[in-house]
Amino acid sequence: MNFLINRLMGGREGALAIAILAAVILLVLPLSLDIFRLNLVGKYLTYAFAAISLVLLWGYGGVLSLGQGVFFGLGGYAMAMFLKLEASDPESTKIQTTPGIPDFMDWNQITELPWFWIPFEHLSLALLAILVVPVVFALLIGVPMFKRRVGGVYFAIITQVVAVILTVLIVGQQGYIGGINGITDLKTLNGWDIRPNGSKYILYFVNAALLFAVIALSNWILTSKFGRLLLAMKDREDRVRFSGYDVSNFKIFIFCIAAMISAIGGAMFTLQVGFMSPSFVGIVPSIEMVIFAAVGGRMSVVGVVYGTLLVNAGKTAFSESFPELWLFLMGGLFIGVVMFFPNGLAGIYQKYLSKKVRAKLGADASTKEETQISGSTPDTDDKGSSVFTESTPSVAGTGTELQGAKA
């Protein structure tokens, strides 16, 4: 029980935050929204996977990636390729010149299935590809960058360039992966029709279950020794390196984990909306994912879920009510949050509610010096060096508490 509460939920405060989020996602929204709006919320929750990955990578690791849309897209395309092959059986495509291949291949005079599509004929291999392909791609990017100590704004720009290159590559491959139109007309998952309303309800709850599993995984990582090292690297990378740790390997590892989490969200996005296109791979979606994390609080795995829901709900509401002005309104919302609430929604909670909640939960007021981390860096000692901890930190749903002990 202690492992469940302290390691997977981030302590009693984190467990309460997760319970409230679960009530909102699993009870309030399904009971109050029609299937159309609920499916929109399901789509928003797929973006939350990418936002959580940025908590690990950017919030704790100090590595800003402007290319998380790349991994989101890789996961989405892997799922879409399996679904498209299932929808392109010889019976359904008998009017084509070459039955049994996706329609866009037939339109481009391709007469046989390309070799890289063949593994996606099997669901198990497709699911494996959703997890493995983004990790391999992250390794190809991360190893040369981090081993050469490329970081900061340079790494952010490089990931942005990668997003542009992959988008252009996809758009240019009309005959092989659908080009600018993407992969559309997806119908069934291993024989199960994903289009009826009943299926959409099931997919919504599956999506939510995976989201909470990712939250638990993230908390487990952040409450481990590795999570404390991430914070230390963010604040004093050289000190961690001089202590004998290979900082580059830690960055590569968390970059790969973040890629895998984003890819899971992309795969669920494909199932929720029924298509995948290059518009979800490029710079714009990647920057939007950073906005989700910033609004929710980049140090909070639960806060970024609320941030994702808030930003996307505002985007939908503004675009419906003010179609000519909604981009300006969204920009104003983001600027306002950054100016007045730099630590996002989690920062508001930490400032106004956290102490009251801890008092209600019977938090021990006589603990050693606590470091409240909700978008700020760890406290430092009188020499400006990072504070390492001897005890396991408690990663609450809205921030992290570290029992301070100087290195």
FENMO-V837843 format. One record per residue. OMEGA is omega in degrees with one decimal (none if undefined). NEAR is the number of other ideal C-beta (glycine too) atoms within 10 Angstrom. Layout:
omega->[OMEGA,OMEGA]
near->[NEAR,NEAR]
This chain:
omega->[177.9,177.5,-178.8,-175.8,-172.9,-174.9,-175.9,-178.9,177.7,179.1,-176.7,178.7,176.6,178.3,177.5,179.7,179.3,179.0,178.3,178.3,179.0,178.6,179.9,-174.3,-172.0,-177.7,-172.4,-176.4,178.4,-178.3,-174.4,-176.6,173.3,-172.5,178.9,-179.7,-179.8,176.8,174.5,177.7,176.6,176.5,177.9,-178.0,176.4,175.4,-179.0,175.7,179.5,178.3,177.8,177.9,178.4,173.1,179.3,-171.6,-174.6,-176.5,-177.7,-177.8,-179.9,-179.2,-179.5,176.7,174.6,-178.9,179.3,175.4,177.2,-177.7,173.2,179.7,178.5,176.7,179.0,179.6,178.1,177.6,-178.8,179.9,176.8,-178.5,-179.1,177.5,178.7,178.9,-175.6,177.6,-176.0,-179.3,-178.3,-176.0,-175.7,179.4,-180.0,174.5,176.5,179.7,174.5,175.2,178.5,-174.4,-178.4,174.3,178.9,179.2,-178.0,175.3,171.6,-170.4,176.5,-176.7,178.1,-174.5,-175.6,174.5,-171.4,179.2,-176.3,170.7,-176.8,-177.7,-178.0,179.0,177.8,178.5,176.9,179.8,178.6,-178.5,-170.9,-174.7,177.7,179.4,178.2,179.6,177.3,176.2,-179.2,177.5,-170.7,-175.9,-179.5,-178.9,-174.3,177.3,177.3,176.6,173.4,-178.2,177.8,-176.3,-178.8,178.0,178.8,180.0,-179.9,178.5,176.8,177.6,178.0,178.2,178.6,-178.3,-178.5,177.6,179.0,179.4,-179.1,-179.1,-178.0,-177.8,-177.7,-175.1,-174.9,-178.8,171.8,177.1,-175.6,178.9,-178.5,178.5,-172.2,177.2,178.5,-168.9,-171.2,173.7,-178.5,178.5,-178.9,-177.6,-177.2,-174.2,-178.8,-179.3,178.8,178.2,179.5,175.1,-179.2,179.6,178.2,-177.6,174.5,177.7,179.7,179.7,177.5,178.9,179.0,175.3,178.0,175.8,179.0,177.5,-179.7,177.6,179.1,178.4,-173.5,178.2,178.1,175.3,178.2,178.4,177.6,177.4,176.6,178.3,179.9,178.7,-179.6,-174.5,-178.4,-175.7,-178.1,-178.9,177.6,179.6,-180.0,177.0,175.5,179.8,175.4,-174.8,-177.3,178.8,177.4,-179.8,177.7,-178.6,-176.9,175.7,178.7,177.0,178.5,177.8,-179.2,179.7,177.7,-179.3,176.7,176.2,178.6,178.7,178.5,176.0,179.5,179.3,-177.7,-173.0,175.3,175.4,174.9,-178.5,-179.0,178.6,178.6,-177.1,-167.6,-173.7,-174.0,178.6,179.4,178.2,176.9,178.3,175.1,177.8,178.2,-178.7,-179.0,-179.3,-179.6,-175.7,-169.9,175.7,-174.2,-179.9,176.0,-179.5,-178.1,175.4,176.0,178.2,177.9,179.7,-178.1,-177.2,-178.4,175.5,176.0,177.9,179.3,-177.8,-179.5,-178.2,178.2,-175.3,-177.8,-173.4,-178.2,-173.4,-168.3,178.2,178.0,178.7,178.1,176.9,177.4,178.1,-179.0,-180.0,179.6,179.4,-178.3,-176.9,-171.9,179.3,-173.3,178.2,175.6,-179.0,178.5,177.4,176.6,178.4,-178.4,-175.1,-170.3,-170.9,-169.7,-177.5,179.7,-179.7,179.7,177.2,178.5,-178.6,178.7,-179.6,-178.1,-177.0,-176.8,178.0,177.8,-177.4,-177.4,175.4,179.0,-177.8,177.7,-178.1,176.7,-179.2,-179.0,175.5,178.4,177.7,-172.8,176.0,179.0,-178.1,-175.7,179.4,173.7,-176.2,176.4,-179.6,-178.8,-179.8,177.0,-177.3,179.0,-178.8,-176.0,179.4,-178.6,174.1,177.3,173.3,-170.5,170.9,-174.3,178.9,none]
near->[5,6,10,10,14,19,19,20,27,32,24,18,23,27,19,20,27,22,12,14,21,14,11,14,23,15,10,11,18,15,8,9,13,8,15,9,13,18,19,16,21,25,17,22,25,27,28,30,32,32,33,30,30,27,28,23,26,24,32,27,24,18,25,19,31,22,30,32,33,29,34,31,32,25,30,30,29,26,28,28,24,27,25,27,19,19,17,22,12,11,8,15,18,9,8,16,11,14,14,16,21,25,17,22,24,19,12,14,9,16,9,10,17,13,7,11,18,11,15,21,13,14,15,9,15,22,14,13,24,23,16,14,18,27,19,12,18,26,15,11,21,26,16,11,20,21,13,9,13,14,17,10,9,11,22,17,14,17,24,19,13,19,25,15,13,19,22,12,12,23,19,13,15,15,16,16,24,26,17,12,12,22,23,16,14,22,15,14,18,10,7,10,10,17,11,11,12,10,15,18,15,13,17,23,13,14,25,21,12,18,22,17,12,20,27,17,17,25,27,17,19,24,23,15,10,14,23,22,19,25,27,23,23,18,19,21,18,10,15,22,14,9,13,6,15,12,18,18,13,19,25,19,18,26,27,21,19,29,30,22,29,33,33,26,27,30,29,26,28,29,21,21,17,18,18,30,20,23,15,24,28,22,16,13,19,27,16,22,28,20,19,27,29,24,27,34,30,27,29,34,35,31,33,33,31,26,26,26,22,18,24,19,14,16,17,16,12,18,15,9,10,12,9,7,12,17,13,11,16,17,11,12,17,16,10,11,23,13,8,8,17,12,24,29,22,32,25,18,24,24,13,9,11,21,13,9,16,19,10,11,12,8,17,7,9,4,11,12,11,15,19,19,24,24,21,14,15,20,16,14,12,6,6,8,14,21,22,21,19,11,12,16,22,24,33,31,26,29,29,27,21,24,16,18,12,15,14]
